């Protein structure tokens, strides 16, 4: 079933001459299959097919798109153990994580299927005419959301399923009515090809247009750059580093026709531990956060990389407890030698900064490509002066900033770059007295958590997985949950249009029976 080739629409292709292999970080060896990097001809073919497919797919009914999305989920499940084994061999992640991520991927697809089958997500809005209005008659104006067009999705290194080939970006774009071209992540190209096989089986079974989905392999950046520059591509989805996301944003902005790039990038996810909380439950918090920092070898975009507290005996005790707990946890494998190499380099760079102290670092023998979890601490004044300490260290690393008072803590929050999450740890009603801290944090993050951990992102309509730059390129949108569909659409109005020519969502009789805003009132009634 795995071939090492590119999926161009419904067909397999291998016109490129550059090849590469994926890597098994657990065994520290290359996997056997050879992959072909997409050629310029294959890129052009994939984009052209996507553009042609868009003419049909943009008008596909919600029910048919739902059938398609559910069929993708079914075909992914049908891959069985082969998918799990391939995932593990390319990521070093355990079986439980593989199956959990497969479940999340399937859940996302089915959630979008439910959303588009019901149909109200298009936000149909109708302002009926009043031609007797004086001095200017009011025209009939009707609005709804329509898809942008062919969309490029970049697979993420740390989630081979949930944020990659059939992950949230792909599922939401297909749900919106946009054909998708995936630039497969080179670290898990085999997993991506299996998922592509499943998607294209679903395309055939449900009669979707050829070109509604393609998957292109590439070990380097050239294929991605060419895709983003292509004039027929209308939007981009990306999950990864600040450097990568920013580069794509600049490329897209410099086109003759600029296009949106929805990138989810770096975040250190500050955790604010209030004084009473750290005094009353510091030991418990240490155990909880030791697990959170090391979950998935720290390779989550919501990993708690920064902990802020007020100097004193209670914070000292917490630092000791966290240091003791984190070294009890057995180190685990990172995704790739390149990733652990970057982790070690960034960790070493941080540890060399003046004023930073290492309070815990796993120092026993570890297996190849496994990461040493590390806790450091620094004074608040030093953190404020050194922006290097603000940078994300992707892996099982966290820094504790010892603030001299609440005023300094608030100042630090205000100087932080944009983040995906922020967390407040409070004892009972202690938090009520810290409204300045809460307001400062709200200005810097996309999601604020109370007495919890940031790791773990629930897929639901209320979730916001995004935040001020550089957490994401557009803080108005989420990359997780059904509202992420709004990234791939634009509002479109019809004025004084004959009812028979309107889309069903805007017709007087409301044949879809969806909820609409009619003259300021939400209703599913007819006009």
N, C-alpha and C positions, 0 to 999 in steps of 0.2 A: 504493500500500500504506500509506503514511503518511497519516493523516487529521487529526491534531491533536486527536482526541477521547480520551475515557477508555474503558478496557476494564472493563466491569462484568460479571464472569463471562465468558460466551462472547459478549457483545454489546458493540457500540460505543455510546457515549452522549455527548451534549454538551448537558446541561441547564443547565450553569453559564453565567453571563454575563461573568465576568471572563476576560480573555484575556492572553496574553503570548507572547513569542517567545524562541527560544534565540539564542545569539550566537557568531559565528565570530571567535575572538581573533586568528587569523592575518591575516584580512582586515580586522579591526576593524569589522565590520558585523553587523547582525542577520541571521539566517537567515530565509527567506521564510515558513515555515509558522507559522500561528497555533495556539496550544494553548488549550484551554478548562480553566479551573480547576474542579475537581470541586465540585458543589453539595452542600448538606446532604442532598438527596434521593438523590444518587448515592452519597454516603458510607454512608447508611443501607442502601441497596440492596446495596452491596458487602459490608457486614458481615453483613447478614441472609443473603445467599446463602452466605457463607463459613461461617456457623454451621450452616445447613442441610446444606451439603456435608460438614461435619465429621462429622455423624452417619453418613455413608456412608464417607467417606475414611479415618477412623480405623481402620476394620476392613478396609481394602483390603490384600490380601496383599503381602508383600515382592516377589514376582515381578511383580505388576501395577504396583506403584510403580516398580520398576526399568524396566519397559517404558516407563512414562510419562516418567521422567527421561531415558532414552536417546532417546526421541522428541523431547523438547525440544532435546537436543543436535543431533539430526539436522536439526530445523527451523531452528535457529540457523545451522547450516552452509549450509542451503539459501538463506538470505538473500543469500549471496554478497557481491558488491562493494558493493551498496547499503548494507549495514550498515557496512562499513569506511568508505565515503565519508561517511556520516552521522556516524559516530563522530568522524572527523577534522574535519568542519566544525563540530562542537559543542564540541570540546575543544582544538583546536590541537596535538594530539599526532600524531606521524608514523605512517605506514602500518605500519611494522614493529611499533611498540608496539600499534597497533590489532589486528593479526593475532595478536600474541603474547598479548594479553589475551583475545581470542576463544578461542584455544587453551586457555588456562587455564580459562576459563569452561566450555568443553565438557569438559575434563578433570575438573573438579570434579563436574559432573553425572554423568559416567560412573563416577567413584569412588563416589559415593553410591549409584548404581544397583547396583554390585557389592556394596556393603556390605549394602543391604537385601535383595537377592536371596539372599545367603548366610544372613542372619538372626540370627546370634549376638549382634549389637550390642544386642539387647533385654535382655541380661544375665539370662536366665532362671535363677532360683534356687529350688531345691526342698528343703525339709526335710520328710522323710517322717514319718508319724505313728508313735508308739510308745505305744499306749493302755495298755500294761502297766506303763509307768513309774510309780513310786511316789515321793512321795505324789501328784504331779499328773501325769495322763496328758499326753503330748505330742501336740498336734494336727498335722495335715498343713497346712503353710503353704507357699505358692508365690508368688513375686514376679517381676515383669518391669517394664520401662519402657513407659509408655503416653504418647501425645501430649497436650500441654496444651490445644490448641484453636486457633482462628483467630489468626494471627500477623501483625503489621504490620511490614514491612521498609522502612526508609528507604534510598533510593539514595544512594551516596556521590559526592561531587563529583569525586574524583581517580581513580576507577576506573569509568568508565561501563558496563563489562561485568562484571568479576570481583567487584565489591562492590556491584552495583546490582540491576537488575531480575531477572536470573537468576543472580546472584552467589552467594557462599557462604552467606549467610543464607537466601536463598530456596531454594536447593538442599537445604540441610540441614533446613529446616523441612518442605519437601514430603516429603523422605525419612523424616522422623519421623512423618508422618501428619497434619501441620497444614496446613490451607488458608492461603494467603498473600495479603495485600493489600499491594501495593507502593505507597508514597508516592514517586512518581517524582521524581528530582532535576531541578529546573527548568533546570539548565545543559545537560542532555543528554536532554531530553524526547523528541526524535525517535528517538534510539537506544533509549530505553526503550520507545517505542511499537512499534518494529520487533521488539524482543525479546518484547513482550507478544503481538504477532501470532503469533510462532513458538510461544510457550507455549500459546496458545489453540488453535492448530492441533493441537498435541500432545494437548491435553485432548480435543478432538473425536475424533481418530484412535484414542485409547486408551480412550475411554469413561469418562473420569473425570467426577465429578459437576460440574454447573454451579456456579460459585462457588468452586471449589478455587483459582482464581487470579483476581485483579483488579488493575488498574493505574490509580491515580488521579493526575492532574496537579495541580500547585499551584505557584505562584510564591512564595507566602509560607508562613507557619507555621500558618495557621488549619486547613487540612485535616489536617495531622499531629496537631495538638493534639486535634481532634475524634475522630480515630481512636484515639488513646491513651486518651482518656476513655471511649470507648464500652464499655459493660458486657459486650458479647459478645466483645470482643478480650481474649485471654488472655496475650499475650507480645509483646515488641517487640525488634527488632534494629536497631541503628544504628551507622554508621561516620561519624565527623566530628569536630567541635570539642568541647572540654570544655564550653563554654557550652551548645551544643545538646544534648549527651548528658545533662548534668546537669539541664537543664530537663525533658527527657522523663522522667528518673528521678524527679524531684519530682512531676510530674503523675501518673505511674503509682503512686507511693507514697501520694498523697493521695486516690486513689479509695476509694470505700466497700469495694471489693474490690481491694486492691493487686495488681499484676501485675509480673512480672520484666521489667526492661529490660536487655538485653545490649548495652552500648554499648562500642565501641572508640574511644578518644578521643585525648588529646594525649600526646606522648612526644618527648623530645629524645635518647634512645638514647645514653647515655654510652659513650665509648670510652676505656679505660684503657691508656695506652702505658707499659709498664714500662721502667726505665732502660736495661738492656742492649739491649732491642729497639730503642729509639729511637736508640741509639748505633750499632748495627750495620746497621740497615736503614731509617734515617730517610728517605732519599731515595726508596727504593722505596715506603714507606708513604705519602709525600706524593703520589706519582703515583696510587696506588690510591685514597686518600681524596678527592683532588680529583675523580676520576670519580664516586665514590659520592655525594659531596655534591651534585653537579650532575645526576646521573641523573634524568630525568623532571622537570627544573627544580626538583629538591628537593621535589617534591610527593608524597613517599612518607611514610607514617606511621612508617617505620623509618629515616628519614634521619638520619645521624649529626650531630646538632646540637651535641654537646658532646664535646670531647676533653680528657682530663685527663692531665697529665704532671708530672714533677718538674723544678723549675727547674734550669737549667744550660746549658752550651754545646750539648749535644746537642739539647735541646728548642728552643733558639734556632735552631739549624740546620734543625730540622724545620719550624719556623714559617716560616722564609725559603723553604724548598723548597716547602711547601704553597702559600704565597702566590704563588710564581712559577708553579707548575703550574696553579693554579685559574684564573688570568687568561688562560691559553693556550686554555681551552675556550670555544668560541663560545656565547654566551648563547642560551637557547631560550625558546619561548613558554610562558606560563602559561595556565591553564585558562580564565580569564575576567578581564575588567577589575576586577571586585570582588576577586578573589583577589590579583592583583598589587597592587591598591591597599592591601589589608590587609598584604601582604608589605612594601611600601615603608614603610607607617606603623609596623609593628612593628619593622622593621629600624632606622628612624630613631630610634624610642624607645629601643631598646637602645644605639645608638651615642651617645646623649646622656647615658648613665649615667656618673656619676663613676668614673674609674679604668679605663674600657674604652678600649682602643686598637684602631683599625681598621688591620690590617696588609695587607689586600688587598681591593680592590673593583674590579670591571671598570669602566673609565672611558671606553672608546671608545663611539662611536655605536652604539646598538642599535635594533632594530625595535620597533614599537609592541607593547605587552603582553609584551615580553621582560624577563626579570629579570636584574639585575646580581648575580652571585655575590659573596659577601662572607665574609671571614674576620676575626674579631676575637680579641683576647686580653685576659685580665684576671688579676690576682693572686688566689690562692686565698682570701686573707682578705677581699678585696672581694666575691668571689662568695658567700662564706658570709653576708655581711652584707646583701646585696641580692637579695631574692627575685625581683625583676623580671628578673634575669639568668637565672633558672631557666625562664622561660616559653618555650614553643615558638614559633619563627619559621618559619612554613610556607613553605618555599622554599629556594633554594640558599644557605643560611647556616649557618655553624658557628663556635662559640666555643672557643678553647683556654684552659683554666684552668691557670695555672702555680702548682703547689703547692710549698710550701717543703720538704716532706718527706712520707714515706709516711703518717705519722700524720695530717697535714692532709688528704691525699688521701682517706684512709679516712673522716675526719670529713665531708668533702664528700659522699661517696657516701651516708653514713648520713642526711644531711639532704635528699637529693634526694627529690622526689615519685616516685610509682610510675611505672615505665617499661615499655614493651613489650620492649625489648632492652637488654642490656649486653654490651660486648665487652672482652676482655682480649687485648692484644698482647704477646707474650712472645718472648724469644730462647731457643731450646732449652728447657732445664729451669728457666729463671729463675723461672717462675711458682710453682714448688714453695715458694719462700720467702715467698710473699705470700698465705697462707691467710686472713689477716684481711681483705684486700682482696676476695678471692673471696667470702667469707661475707657481707661487707657488700653486695656487688653482688647476690648471690643473693636477699637480702631486699628488693631494690628492683625487680626485673625479672621478666618472665615467661619470657624465653629468654636464655641466656648463650652468647656466641660466643667461640671461641678462634681467634686469628690469622686473622680474616676480616673481612667487612664486614656490617653489619646489613641493608642494603638487599637486597631479595629475600626472599620468604617461600615456602618449599617447601610445596606442598600434599600432606601425608602424615599418617598416623596419629600420628606422634610429635611433630608441630609443636604448639607452644603460641604462639598469637598473642593475647596478653592480658597482664595483669599487675596489680599493685596499683594502686588508684585514684591518680591519674586516668587511667592508661593504659587501664583498663577498669572497668566498674562491678562486676564480679565476677571476681576473679582465679582462681577455681576452674575457669573455662571458657575454651576457645579459640574464636576466631572463624574459624580456618582449619584445614583438615584434617577427616578424617571424624569425629573425636571431637567436633566442633562440633555434631553432632546431639544431644548430651546437653543442650544448652541448652533444647530444645523438648519435653522429656519429664519425667515424674515417676514415681517408683517406686509400684507398686500391688501389694497382696497379696491373694491368695485364701486363705481358711482353710476347711478341711474341705469343699471344693467338689467336686461330682460330676465325674468325669473327662470325661464327655461334654460338659459345659458349659464346660470350661476352654478358653482359647485354645490353638491348636495348639502354641505355644511351651512350654506347661506340661503338656501331656498326657503320660501315662505312656509311650506308645509313641513319643514324639518324632517325629511325622510330618514335621517340617521338617529333621530330622537336624542340628540345631544343637548347638553346644557349650553345656552347662549345668552349673551348680554344684549337684550332688546330694549332700546330706549332707556337704558340705565337700570334695567331689572333683569336679574339672572332667572332664566326660565327655560324649560324644554317645550314650551307651548308653540303652536303654529302662529303665523301672523294672519 
